[in-house]
Amino acid sequence: MDYGCAPEIIEALHAGVDGVRFGYLPSVLVAEMSQECAGWLAESYGWKVAASDVRPVGDVIAGFEIAVEHFSTPGSAVVVPTPAYKHFLDVPLRSGRKVVEVPMVLVEDRWEFDLDGLDEAFSAGAGLLVLCSPYNPLGRVFTRAELLAVSEVVESHGVRVFADEIHCPLVLPGAATHIPYATVSTSSSQHTITGLSASKAWNLAGLKCAQMVLTNQADRETWAGLGLAAEIGTSNLGLIANTAAFRSGGTWLREVLGYLDGNRSRLGDLLADRLPEVLYRPPEGTYLAWLDVTSLGLGDRPGSFFAEHAGVVFTEGADCGDAGRGCLRLNLATPRPILDEIVNRMASALARR
């Protein structure tokens, strides 16, 4: 995000530097972070977890790697709804796993899970589902009914879920409410391991700290058996920053969410005026916009055209899976004049074609 950082977090980081908190991972910092995160989950979502079940990792992708290696059936394929955050597609491959892409489906102009596609993938032997909620890059915030339907398919096959909920603080104003997947049923808590972090919402990604939330005894025992290897990539300053975010970052975050709400509306107005051929559904959560530009005739990777001719760099939709070909992912977390400039440059480049 281009919005700086909450002053409470900056103050905590200065105190950490002044205190020379540069040694090996201190148990006291881990405990403070876990306690504040557990309290924040309870206050924000009514999700009551023990602080000891909130474990630190370097980032959510590190947590995903652990989930693939240690919390799913060895050798089984990983199911990834697409379009997806691109590293969900390449991390399993590095572990010798196959990836099964199950494209999201449009139902009454809203992206939903393909339950039949998930069922088919699990019937073929896949052992782990990546469930991104809120959904990067489509911006969906799923209802309890949608999540419960997924959990029923998962439970019927006895497989596991890695729930990426890193964007959960970034639900934009409106009717949508984030519901932690592990809370939708007793079975979901038993088959889920959840990854989250303050890094997206409070602009802390470079500080290397995320959380894995354990919700069943078998996973607690597995995690304990991993020893320091699972948690050692966490940074001390990342722990300090995440603790401060969960404890006192709410006011700053509410201001950011209000601005993002304005940006998603502004983008819709800009596209309607300058690029009406582009299909855009305003996100319910995250700070990401998904743009379907297939009607512009720029091929599978339209981002290369805009990078060369407009000086605007997007995430190529094709990098998010086959379902993303011809689309672009745009980061909305920027000052409004820059958002205006992005769309104006796109329109000007197309006019010069």
C-alpha positions in Angstrom: 0.0 0.0 0.0 1.0 3.6 -0.6 -0.4 4.7 2.7 2.5 4.5 5.1 2.0 2.9 8.5 0.0 3.4 11.7 1.9 5.7 14.1 1.3 3.2 16.9 3.2 0.6 15.0 6.1 3.0 14.1 6.4 3.9 17.8 6.5 0.3 18.8 9.2 -0.4 16.2 11.3 2.5 17.4 11.1 1.1 20.9 12.1 -2.3 19.6 15.2 -0.8 17.9 16.1 1.3 20.9 15.8 -1.9 23.0 18.1 -3.7 20.5 15.7 -6.6 20.0 17.9 -8.2 17.4 18.7 -11.6 18.9 17.2 -15.0 18.3 13.4 -15.2 18.4 12.4 -14.3 22.0 9.6 -16.3 23.6 8.3 -13.2 25.3 7.7 -11.5 21.9 6.0 -14.6 20.5 3.7 -14.8 23.6 2.8 -11.1 23.3 2.0 -11.4 19.6 -0.1 -14.6 20.1 -2.0 -13.1 22.9 -2.9 -9.9 21.0 -3.8 -11.8 17.8 -6.1 -14.2 19.7 -7.7 -11.2 21.4 -8.2 -9.4 18.1 -9.7 -12.5 16.5 -12.2 -12.8 19.3 -13.1 -9.1 19.2 -13.3 -8.9 15.4 -15.0 -12.2 14.5 -16.1 -13.9 17.8 -13.4 -16.5 17.0 -12.1 -17.7 20.4 -8.7 -19.5 20.1 -6.1 -20.1 22.7 -3.1 -17.8 22.4 -0.9 -20.9 22.4 -2.7 -22.0 19.2 -1.5 -18.9 17.4 2.0 -19.7 16.1 4.5 -17.4 14.3 5.9 -17.9 10.8 7.8 -15.7 8.5 4.9 -15.1 6.1 1.8 -16.9 5.0 3.6 -18.5 2.1 6.0 -20.1 4.6 3.0 -21.3 6.4 1.5 -22.7 3.2 4.8 -24.6 2.5 4.5 -26.1 6.0 0.9 -27.1 5.4 1.7 -28.8 2.1 4.7 -30.7 3.5 3.3 -31.7 6.9 -0.5 -31.3 7.0 -1.6 -33.0 3.9 -1.4 -36.5 2.5 2.2 -37.0 1.2 2.3 -36.8 -2.6 -1.3 -35.7 -3.0 -2.3 -32.9 -5.4 -3.2 -29.5 -4.2 -6.5 -27.9 -5.3 -6.3 -24.2 -6.1 -9.4 -22.3 -7.1 -8.4 -19.9 -9.9 -7.6 -17.1 -10.6 -5.4 -17.3 -7.6 -2.5 -15.6 -5.9 0.3 -16.9 -8.1 2.5 -18.5 -5.4 -0.3 -20.9 -4.5 0.3 -22.3 -8.0 4.1 -22.7 -7.8 4.8 -23.6 -4.2 3.3 -27.1 -4.5 5.3 -27.8 -7.6 8.5 -27.1 -5.7 7.4 -29.8 -3.2 6.9 -32.3 -6.0 3.1 -31.9 -5.9 0.6 -31.5 -8.7 -1.7 -28.5 -8.8 -5.3 -28.9 -9.8 -6.8 -25.6 -10.9 -10.6 -25.4 -10.4 -11.8 -22.1 -11.9 -14.3 -20.0 -10.0 -17.7 -19.7 -11.7 -20.0 -16.7 -12.2 -23.4 -17.1 -10.7 -25.7 -14.1 -11.2 -22.7 -11.8 -11.7 -20.9 -13.1 -8.5 -17.9 -15.3 -8.4 -18.5 -18.6 -6.5 -16.7 -21.8 -5.8 -17.3 -24.6 -8.3 -18.4 -27.3 -5.8 -18.7 -30.0 -8.4 -15.2 -29.2 -9.7 -13.9 -29.4 -6.1 -15.7 -32.7 -5.6 -14.2 -34.1 -8.8 -10.7 -33.0 -7.9 -10.9 -34.7 -4.4 -12.4 -37.8 -6.0 -9.3 -38.0 -8.2 -7.0 -38.1 -5.1 -6.2 -34.4 -4.3 -5.6 -33.9 -0.6 -5.4 -30.2 0.2 -7.6 -27.2 -0.8 -6.3 -23.7 -0.8 -9.2 -21.5 0.4 -8.4 -17.8 0.1 -10.9 -15.7 2.1 -11.3 -12.8 1.4 -10.4 -13.8 -2.1 -7.3 -12.6 -3.8 -7.6 -11.5 -6.7 -11.4 -11.5 -7.2 -12.2 -9.6 -4.0 -15.0 -11.8 -2.8 -15.9 -12.1 0.9 -17.7 -15.4 1.2 -21.0 -15.9 3.1 -21.3 -18.5 5.8 -23.5 -20.6 3.5 -20.8 -20.6 0.8 -18.1 -21.6 3.2 -20.3 -24.3 4.8 -21.0 -25.8 1.4 -17.2 -26.0 0.7 -16.6 -27.6 4.1 -19.2 -30.3 3.4 -17.4 -31.3 0.1 -14.1 -31.3 1.9 -15.4 -33.4 4.8 -17.0 -35.9 2.5 -13.5 -36.7 1.1 -11.6 -36.5 4.4 -9.1 -34.0 3.0 -7.5 -30.8 4.4 -7.9 -27.0 3.9 -5.3 -24.3 4.1 -7.3 -21.2 4.7 -5.4 -18.1 3.7 -7.2 -15.3 5.6 -4.4 -12.7 5.3 -6.9 -10.1 3.9 -9.5 -10.6 6.6 -9.0 -7.1 8.1 -9.6 -5.6 4.7 -13.3 -6.1 4.3 -14.6 -2.9 2.8 -17.7 -1.0 4.1 -21.0 -2.6 3.1 -22.9 -5.8 3.7 -20.0 -8.3 3.6 -18.6 -9.7 6.8 -15.5 -11.9 7.1 -16.3 -15.3 8.6 -13.2 -17.4 9.5 -13.5 -20.7 7.6 -12.5 -22.8 10.6 -15.6 -21.5 12.5 -18.4 -22.5 10.1 -18.7 -26.1 11.5 -17.1 -28.5 13.9 -15.7 -30.4 10.9 -14.1 -27.3 9.4 -12.2 -26.7 12.6 -10.9 -30.2 12.4 -9.7 -30.2 8.8 -8.4 -26.6 8.6 -5.1 -24.8 9.3 -5.4 -21.1 8.9 -2.8 -18.5 7.9 -3.1 -14.8 8.5 -1.1 -11.7 9.3 -1.2 -8.0 10.0 1.1 -7.5 7.0 -1.5 -6.7 4.3 -3.9 -4.5 6.2 -1.2 -2.5 8.1 1.5 -2.4 5.4 4.1 -4.6 7.1 5.0 -7.3 4.5 8.7 -6.7 4.6 8.9 -7.3 8.4 8.4 -11.0 8.0 5.7 -12.1 10.5 2.5 -14.1 10.0 0.4 -16.4 12.1 -0.8 -20.0 11.8 -3.9 -20.8 13.8 -4.2 -24.4 14.9 -7.7 -25.6 15.7 -7.4 -29.3 16.5 -5.2 -31.5 18.7 -3.6 -33.5 15.9 -2.3 -30.3 14.3 -1.0 -29.1 17.6 1.0 -32.2 18.0 2.3 -32.1 14.4 3.3 -28.4 14.9 5.1 -29.2 18.2 7.0 -32.0 16.4 8.4 -29.5 13.9 10.4 -27.7 16.6 12.0 -24.4 15.8 12.2 -25.0 12.1 8.6 -23.9 11.5 8.9 -20.6 13.4 12.6 -19.5 13.1 11.9 -17.4 9.9 9.9 -14.9 11.9 11.6 -11.6 12.6 11.6 -9.9 16.0 10.5 -6.5 14.5 7.8 -8.3 12.6 6.5 -9.7 15.9 6.6 -6.3 17.5 4.8 -4.7 14.5 2.1 -7.3 14.4 1.5 -7.1 18.1 1.1 -3.3 17.9 -1.3 -3.7 14.9 -3.6 -6.1 16.7 -3.4 -4.1 19.9 -3.9 -0.5 18.7 -4.0 -0.3 14.9 -7.8 -0.1 14.6 -8.3 3.6 14.1 -5.7 3.9 11.4 -7.1 0.8 9.6 -10.6 2.2 9.6 -9.4 5.3 7.9 -7.6 3.2 5.3 -10.8 1.2 4.7 -12.8 4.3 4.1 -10.2 5.5 1.5 -10.2 2.2 -0.2 -14.0 2.2 -0.4 -13.7 5.5 -2.2 -11.1 4.1 -4.5 -13.1 1.1 -5.6 -16.0 3.5 -6.5 -13.7 5.9 -8.2 -12.2 3.1 -10.3 -15.7 2.1 -11.5 -16.5 5.7 -12.5 -13.1 6.1 -14.3 -13.6 2.8 -16.3 -17.1 3.7 -17.2 -15.9 7.0 -18.6 -12.6 6.1 -20.2 -12.6 2.4 -20.7 -16.2 1.1 -20.8 -15.1 -2.1 -22.6 -13.3 -3.3 -19.4 -15.3 -5.5 -17.1 -14.9 -4.7 -13.4 -16.8 -5.9 -10.4 -16.0 -3.8 -7.3 -14.3 -6.0 -4.6 -16.0 -6.7 -1.3 -12.7 -7.1 0.4 -8.9 -6.8 -0.2 -7.3 -3.8 -1.9 -7.3 -5.5 -5.3 -9.3 -5.0 -8.4 -9.8 -7.7 -11.1 -10.1 -6.3 -14.6 -11.3 -8.4 -17.5 -9.9 -6.7 -20.6 -10.4 -9.6 -23.0 -12.7 -7.4 -25.2 -9.7 -5.1 -25.9 -8.0 -7.8 -28.1 -4.6 -7.7 -26.3 -4.2 -11.4 -26.0 -3.6 -13.7 -23.0 -1.1 -11.3 -21.3 -2.4 -7.7 -21.8 -0.2 -6.4 -19.0 2.8 -6.4 -21.4 1.0 -3.9 -23.6 0.2 -1.5 -20.8 3.7 -1.9 -19.3 5.3 -1.0 -22.7 2.9 1.6 -24.0 1.3 3.2 -20.8 4.1 2.8 -18.2 1.6 1.0 -16.0 2.5 -2.4 -14.5 -0.1 -4.9 -13.5 -0.1 -8.5 -12.3 -0.9 -10.5 -15.3 -4.0 -12.5 -14.9 -2.4 -15.4 -16.7 0.1 -15.7 -13.8 -2.9 -16.3 -11.5 -3.9 -19.5 -13.5 -5.4 -20.3 -16.8 -8.7 -18.8 -15.7 -7.0 -15.4 -15.6 -5.9 -15.2 -19.2 -6.8 -11.8 -20.7 -7.3 -10.2 -17.3 -5.3 -7.9 -15.0 -5.0 -7.5 -11.2 -4.7 -3.8 -10.1 -3.7 -2.6 -6.6 -6.2 -0.1 -5.4 -4.2 1.0 -2.3 -2.8 4.1 -3.9 -3.6 7.8 -3.7 -6.6 8.7 -5.8 -4.7 11.0 -8.3 -2.4 8.0 -9.1 -5.5 5.8 -9.7 -6.8 8.5 -12.1 -3.4 8.6 -13.8 -3.4 4.8 -14.2 -6.7 4.7 -16.1 -5.9 7.8 -18.1 -2.6 6.2 -19.2 -4.4 3.0 -20.2 -7.0 4.9 -22.2 -4.3 7.0 -23.9 -2.2 4.0 -24.8 -5.2 2.2 -26.4 -6.1 5.4 -28.3 -2.6 5.4 -29.8 -2.7 1.8 -31.0 
